[in-house]
Each structure stands twice: as structure tokens, then as C-alpha cells.
Amino acid sequence: MLLLPILHINDLYYLSNNEIGVGQRYFNGKTPPHITTLIIATSTGALAINVHLPSLPGMAVYFDTSYSSVQLTLSLYLVASALLQLLIGPLSDYFGRRPVMIVCFAIFVISTLGAIFATSIEALLAWRILQATAVAGQVLSRAIVRDTVDADATASKIGYVTMGTALAPMAGPVAGGMLDELYGWQATFALMFGFGMLALAVTWFDLGETKTRAAGDTLRAQLRSYPELLQSGRFWGFTLTALFTAGAFFAFLGGGPLVATELLGMTPLDYGLHFVIVLVGYMIGNFFSGRYAQRMGVNAMMVSGNVIVVVALVLALWLLHIDNPSAAGLFGPMALVGIGNGLTLPSANSGIVSVRPNLAGSASGLGGALQIGGAAALAWIAVALTTVETGAAPLFWVMLLSAVGALLASLYVIHVEKAGRRTS
């Protein structure tokens, strides 16, 4: 709703015509998918991450286990997502995007149904690991866009996809809390099941194959592509930009709740409502990325977004220095961090899948796995350093150092590209 003031007639046309819709029309299995199909596919995995979080206390009671045990439904899901991305990418480069995404969503639907009827915490955790196959929507959406357009246009389209996808983590916990209160924890998994069925249906009917196999392509050759990617300076530059950009946000996810509840006295509901400001900022950044990345280029978008994040976190530390922690001092700068991340991540992910266009799936999977692993490590560091005694300063310092790392990685990409042009 907050985006409506910045949308005008030309933007609405731009969003609806074929410049942004990846495919030609809906439900044509022989053409690339429409952008809404990619949004649904990507949102399913995003929703599965956090929609059940309000139900964790009730799940602990239901399965007669500890809260830390049911928290594994989140951590194991993220670990499985990171590992699966390493496999999904090469498989899609070899077999094609369409069959791999269909199989992954079919597994997600079946495992979600199994989770609903799980009778033990061990069974639930096993089904949650299988649910991580929904990450195919995120990995393959990036690769599908790159299959159809050039690098700058890829950043534009990824920006629109992530703008739509941001609604899922925004609304997920709210919807999950309401469903849990009305019907119990199984209702949150029923919502995942419905999203999974929708994603499977639109993928089946709307996703035409976008990957063409080259002569000599074998699955072994695709798996051997990882060393080729790891030897590319541009791949590392784009990946580290995305890793440190996401790391600043993950650090806030880890340490922000403690600062909000213990230092500011906010209730979980207050924190959730304030956190919407951050997600709206991210959506605004995504919108401008979609609107201007093709004109400005991915490098300019990454550097612009990183500068905004660095300035926002310097502002946060300054506000903390001159006054006691406050909600405005915490979430005001974080809204700017959301905007900066929204500008940076689409271009960084576009760069990752554009280093070797014939290996877009492998690059998306490897880059995504490194992002999740690195960002999760930064979140752990933020949680370890941020306590009631230390206050919010360690959290902001971890985020600022991560943002500076992202800026340096973006400048490294520019340096590598200039060096390559001089050499050629």
C-alpha cells in the first residue's frame, strides 16, 4: 500500500507489458513464464521459512519437546536450502529449468502434507528438510530470467520479482499467528500446502523451458563447472557483494529482536509491526532497482545501494552515541538499510548468473549457497556479541562492517571489469 504514491500510469504499463513479463502470455507451456509465475514460485520458499514461527511454542507443547528442538524446524530448513542449491543449479543446467522446478515443488507439496500429519518431532524435522526443495523457486527464477534477457535487464526483472516476493515474509508471521490461534499449528502448514499446490500448478501450466542444452553438455560437466566459477574474479565480487549485503540484514534478524524487546521494552507484536517498515523499505529499493537497473547498469546500482546502507548504519551509531536507544533510532536507519539492500541484491544476483550465462543455474545455486552460509555466520556473530550489557552498538558495528565489505566487493567488480577491458 505504501508503494502506491510512487506508482503512476507509465509504471503500471511498464509492469504489465512484455518488458517485465518474462513470457508472452499466461498458461503457455511453450514460452518463458510470466513474471507473476516467478513471484509465486519464489514466494513459496520464502513463506515456508517463517510462516510457522508463531506456532513454535504450541508445537513444543504438542510434541512434548523443548523449544530448542522445534527451533530446528527453521535452522535445518536453512541448512538444507543452502546445500540443495548446490545441486539444483547444475541439475537445471543439464535437465532444464522446467522439470527440475516441477519435481522440487512436487516434493515440497508431499513433504508439507507429511508435516501436517507428523506424529513426532523427528518426523516433522525430516519433512521440513524435504520442504527445503522449495528453494528451487528462488534459484531457478534467477536463472530463468537470465536465460531470456541480458545482464542489466536481468537485474531489472529480478528487482520486480523480489519486490513481489517481499510480501511473503512480511505477511507470513502475521497470517501464521492468526491461523495458529484459530486452528492450531497444523493450519500454518496447510497454508504452505496451498501455496505449494499453487506454485506447482502455475509452474506446470505456465513455465516453458528456457534452457537450451549445448553440444557436449553432461551432468558431470555441469558439476565440474563450480571450479570454473570459483576461479572467476567477477563471480566472487558479485557473490561477496550479495553475501555481505544480505549479511547486514541477517545480522539484524539475529540481534534486532533482543535490542527491541530487552533494551526498548517492545512486545513481539510491536517489533513485528515496526519490522514492516524495514520490509517496505526493501520493496521500495526493489521497485527502483526494477525501474532503473537497465538504464544505470548493475555496478552503479550495487554501489548506490551499498553507499545508502553504509550511511544508514553510520547514522544509527551516531544516534546511539548522542542518545539512548529508541525505536526511531533503531528502525529509521533500518528502513534505509532495506532500501539499500533492495537496490543492491537484484543487481548482485544478476551479476552472479551473468558471469557464465551457460552456467546460470549452477552459478545461481552456488552463489545462493554462499550467500545463505555467509549471512547466517554474520547473524551468529551479531547474536553472540549483542547482549543487554553491551547494548545495540555491537549489532550496528557488525552490520556496518558487513556493509563496508559489500561496498568493497562492488568496487572490486568494477576493478576486475576495467582490468579485463584493458587486457582485451
Summary of the structure (lengths in Angstrom):
residues: 424
radius of gyration: 20.8
end to end distance: 48.5
largest distance: 65.0
contacts: 1612
relative contact order: 0.14
helix: 83%
strand: 0%
